[in-house]
Amino acid sequence: MKAEANVYRGADFLVKGAGPIFTPEQFSDEHKMIAKTAKQFLEKEVRPHNERLENQDFEFVTELFHKAGEIGLLAHSIPEAYGGLGLDKISKGLVGEALGPAGGYGVAHSNHTCIATLPITYFGTPAQKEYYLPKLASGEFIGAYCLTEPGAGSDALAAQTTAVLNESGTHYVLNGMKMYITNAAFSDTFITYAKVGGKAFTAFIVEKKHSGLSLGPEEKKMGIKGSSTRPVIFEDCEVPVENVLGEIGKGHIVALNVLNLGRFNLGSACMGAAKFSLSLALGYTQERRQFNRAISEFAATKEKVASMALRIFALESLQYRTAGYLEEALGGLYDSQDHALIAKWMMEYATECAICKVYGSETLDFVADESLQLFGGYGYIKEYKIEQVYRDSRINRIFEGTNEVNRLLIPGNLLKAAAKGTFDLEAASKQSFAEMQTPEIPYIGTLARETEAVQAMRRVFLSCLGLAAKAHGADIGNEQETLLKLADIAITLYAAESAVARTHQAQESGQAAAHKVEMTQVLIDDSLLEVEMLARKIIQGTEEAEQLAHFTAAVTAELSRLQRGGTIAAKRRLAETVYKAGQHIS
């Protein structure tokens, strides 16, 4: 399989530099076509009917699903043998990005094509695939994913829903309740998790027609109103034994691995919405005048615009980098029945998928907030689209595992590897700290400083992780304040490295415009400062007074040597470039 030859393994960016990565500059004609199709669907079928969606016209939502199915937008992640298109993970990301600005409908669509369909795509039996996948690809069936319960949110395996085999051995009888289920009102299939015999956590495909399934009332939500959110109730719900998904007692393999792809997918949607939000701000600031000037001319506005553009550029870089890894890992597994192999490669890039989710959702929140601020009082009025973008954005930091839970996964995975003996954290930390004290100063070339800055951030991360592990020992898992800050360094590192690698590759192929190089340079300027502050907080919370100054000085010296001046002027130039484009620039 292709993945075996991949020299980059999951979370390698934390310990060594990246090799070649997939970038938006490498989109094929097929990629561009599916993206164009999705964008046209948004503009023609979704956006003109926004009021119907905001008023929760779910019959219309169902119509949209059918139309999306007719043009293949529900089929990208379903094998051709089962009525799908069998496209790659880059295409999956492009559709998610294109429909990210679609608000509630985008959430409904993404939920259906990802976590409500992929469990069957990857873990279903041939008979299950043959029956369900063509219907899910066409929109004849709409899917939902039922994991969260009143007492089991982030701790999903604490679920209390039970499944008991009936006396005749033909059906499992489910009892329990699932909460906050997206698409509940109009779904035909519900990927549901229950404990067989009260212990064996297992996945099931439950249909709306199965007796004993009912829905609670529609939740009154802050945003994403175009998607349905309801409780799903199982009262002696009879599910045929043929509808067990995967193996009895191994539902966690389905649930947690598919959520990795859900996190990647969410990052794509957030990226599309962030680009849309920026375009709204650009249009408004260039039209709105105060003190006889367009507000786009003010320096403070330019800094906001440049900062938004930088975040989106970094997000785009890391998102499609991750898409490339996922395709390398999973591209050859559409037809596989080796569930252990599928689970292995779905889990491989769990760290990178968590970063897509965190960085994507927080980029969207940042851009939506700054854009609304630029609108001033008008941004608070429903007549202006940014008001809805702001409301719709907030849920993304909670979806697919809260950002706090996802952050804890990032250093947690590396600490687990160290505990198993597959990674020598003590040696890596010592080496990194030694290199910090004897830096290689010279750097020559357009992106040489930026490349060295990425290495410096990695050394700081490993040094701080080693200090924390030494200070707290086996209790490191309980030191969440420290772990969250370590995660933020790792996230900043992945974003920075992705942007640098992307721009370097673009340079080599003659595709790197001057603004791309400058965006990368300014992103590094900001990233160095962020990492320094985070590292100093970690050291301050970990080390005793006699060692505090020593370690702090080492971190400051390592990162400050790579700082440069002129960032304000550079951001003003970037803002002008974005103004001329009238939209996000890559």
Disulfide bonds with the S-S distance in Angstrom:
none
